[in-house]
Amino acid sequence: MSAHSTAIGVSSKRGVWGGGNEPLKASYGKLMMWFFLLSDIFTFAAFLITYLSIRVSYPAYEGPMDAFVGSNEYWPIPELVFDAVPFLHGVHAPLVFVGIMTFILISSSVTMVLAVEAGHRNDRNDVVKWMLWTILGGATFLGCQAWEWSHFIHGSDAGSIMTFVNGLGQNVTETVHGANLMVNEYGPASFANLFFFITGFHGFHVTIGVCLLFLCFYQAAVGIYDQRGHYEMVEKIGLYWHFVDLVWVFVFTLFYLI
Amino acid sequence: MEIQENKSTLEVTPRNDAKVKKIWITAGILLAITVAEFIMAFTMPRGLLLYALFIILTVWKAKYIMMEFMHLGDEVKPLFYSIIVPLIFLVWLLIALAKEGTEIFMMRW
């Protein structure tokens, strides 16, 4: 791609940055995708560093693990909050479900890079095959996240007794089930707020990613990229998809491990 | 017209097994690091050491994703640095907000 556009009749005295060539050896579209991702890195980094900042402003839970109860006096322990798995109601399975989600997202990243590799070889069949696997992984991840959110919002059977200021401005002490933006059974209100905003923003990126993947899959399947003469779109959408995986790696560490 | 005719039939090059193998090795490394993180989460006592290890492993994974999957390592140096160097600003954001959070903690408790 870059080789075609080297200008004719440009003096070699101009040097690398003198114009008429491509100093970064990458197409316009790819460069713009990289700089968009750079700006998105800043957005997510701001979110995640805010999480860290609010987290250290609360004391950590000090007592024994099996005596843990949710309270807005201290930050909860993630493996005691995220311990549910679909179809296994009431079973304590810490971090198992999020482990599965992480595995699915990393796998879809692998199939994406295989699609990019096939794109370099102009192999339409392989591109279509790996794109389909990637779409499947992305959609499964979204389904898992929907379940995770639903469980987080509805909460456990027992709930926790919380003292908080309710929507009418009254100071109340009552049993709370699940989470909303005012109060949650797991910890301080900001714990659920940050969870909703950060995993929600990430899930929004995944949703857009799945739409883009589908577009790319469709265009590859009907032969648009063959006509165009290159499969660069697979590469650009691949960059975006790997970025989504990259963000998840950090979300996973901050929310579920630390 | 000529260009269109030229490009309507693309030549499919055969699979490069070494490249594909490298992709699977990277995937294996990412998976192994994640499994290690899981084991550490359940076996090590919670504390600064564990958190530091988690963050180091996370950055290590991020490096693999950016270098191998996003092929940033294969780009020319100016492009590589124009993506990596701006991230230095985040270091200050991290220091500033971590300090801020600690001080709110002091005020509150």
Boltz contact constraints between the chains, C-beta under 6 A:
constraints:
  - contact:
      token1: [A, 24]
      token2: [B, 76]
      max_distance: 6.0
  - contact:
      token1: [A, 24]
      token2: [B, 78]
      max_distance: 6.0
  - contact:
      token1: [A, 24]
      token2: [B, 79]
      max_distance: 6.0
  - contact:
      token1: [A, 25]
      token2: [B, 76]
      max_distance: 6.0
  - contact:
      token1: [A, 34]
      token2: [B, 83]
      max_distance: 6.0
  - contact:
      token1: [A, 38]
      token2: [B, 83]
      max_distance: 6.0
  - contact:
      token1: [A, 45]
      token2: [B, 90]
      max_distance: 6.0
  - contact:
      token1: [A, 49]
      token2: [B, 93]
      max_distance: 6.0
  - contact:
      token1: [A, 49]
      token2: [B, 94]
      max_distance: 6.0
  - contact:
      token1: [A, 49]
      token2: [B, 97]
      max_distance: 6.0
  - contact:
      token1: [A, 53]
      token2: [B, 97]
      max_distance: 6.0
  - contact:
      token1: [A, 53]
      token2: [B, 100]
      max_distance: 6.0
  - contact:
      token1: [A, 53]
      token2: [B, 101]
      max_distance: 6.0
  - contact:
      token1: [A, 56]
      token2: [B, 101]
      max_distance: 6.0
  - contact:
      token1: [A, 56]
      token2: [B, 102]
      max_distance: 6.0
  - contact:
      token1: [A, 57]
      token2: [B, 101]
      max_distance: 6.0
  - contact:
      token1: [A, 57]
      token2: [B, 104]
      max_distance: 6.0
  - contact:
      token1: [A, 57]
      token2: [B, 105]
      max_distance: 6.0
  - contact:
      token1: [A, 59]
      token2: [B, 109]
      max_distance: 6.0
  - contact:
      token1: [A, 102]
      token2: [B, 34]
      max_distance: 6.0
  - contact:
      token1: [A, 106]
      token2: [B, 30]
      max_distance: 6.0
  - contact:
      token1: [A, 109]
      token2: [B, 69]
      max_distance: 6.0
  - contact:
      token1: [A, 110]
      token2: [B, 27]
      max_distance: 6.0
  - contact:
      token1: [A, 113]
      token2: [B, 23]
      max_distance: 6.0
  - contact:
      token1: [A, 113]
      token2: [B, 69]
      max_distance: 6.0
  - contact:
      token1: [A, 117]
      token2: [B, 19]
      max_distance: 6.0
  - contact:
      token1: [A, 121]
      token2: [B, 13]
      max_distance: 6.0
  - contact:
      token1: [A, 122]
      token2: [B, 10]
      max_distance: 6.0
  - contact:
      token1: [A, 122]
      token2: [B, 12]
      max_distance: 6.0
  - contact:
      token1: [A, 123]
      token2: [B, 12]
      max_distance: 6.0
  - contact:
      token1: [A, 226]
      token2: [B, 10]
      max_distance: 6.0
  - contact:
      token1: [A, 229]
      token2: [B, 7]
      max_distance: 6.0
  - contact:
      token1: [A, 239]
      token2: [B, 70]
      max_distance: 6.0
  - contact:
      token1: [A, 242]
      token2: [B, 65]
      max_distance: 6.0
  - contact:
      token1: [A, 242]
      token2: [B, 69]
      max_distance: 6.0
  - contact:
      token1: [A, 242]
      token2: [B, 70]
      max_distance: 6.0
  - contact:
      token1: [A, 246]
      token2: [B, 62]
      max_distance: 6.0
  - contact:
      token1: [A, 246]
      token2: [B, 65]
      max_distance: 6.0
  - contact:
      token1: [A, 249]
      token2: [B, 58]
      max_distance: 6.0
  - contact:
      token1: [A, 249]
      token2: [B, 61]
      max_distance: 6.0
  - contact:
      token1: [A, 249]
      token2: [B, 62]
      max_distance: 6.0
  - contact:
      token1: [A, 253]
      token2: [B, 54]
      max_distance: 6.0
  - contact:
      token1: [A, 253]
      token2: [B, 58]
      max_distance: 6.0
  - contact:
      token1: [A, 257]
      token2: [B, 41]
      max_distance: 6.0
  - contact:
      token1: [A, 257]
      token2: [B, 54]
      max_distance: 6.0
  - contact:
      token1: [A, 258]
      token2: [B, 51]
      max_distance: 6.0
  - contact:
      token1: [A, 258]
      token2: [B, 54]
      max_distance: 6.0
